[in-house]
Amino acid sequence: QVQLAESGGGLVQVGGSLRLSCAASGSTSSINVFGWYRQAPGQQRELVASITNFGVTNVPDSMKDRCTIFRDNAKNTVLLHMNRLKPDDTAVYYCNAYSLRLFKNYWGQGTQVTVVT
């Protein structure tokens, strides 16, 4: 089993930046990909950014210029930096971990990010 704990959400001003942190524990050696997803009210959950255990990142084109994802393998932590935040970035942000060997997806509880004017 893998446990994921997100932190760093809250209220952010339009145009500001945020840093979200995801601390992983448990059988983290089985994880191949960590990712951040978000879900706004009434919307589907969508990928924000992901990173493999080889450091290969995947960021959708719509977010490439505003999002950066980092992984600290020694600390089992994944960080997401976002800048130039917009009201549309308001959502619950979830940390995700995927194990190819176990064919399992793990999710954190989510952290609310609200962008205010």
Secondary structure, DSSP 8 states (H G I E B T S, - for coil): -EEEEEE--EEEETT--EEEEEEEEESGGG--EEEEEEE-TTS--EEEEEEETT--EE--GGGTTTEEEEEETTTTEEEEEE-S--GGG-EEEEEEEEETTTTEEEE---EEEEEE-
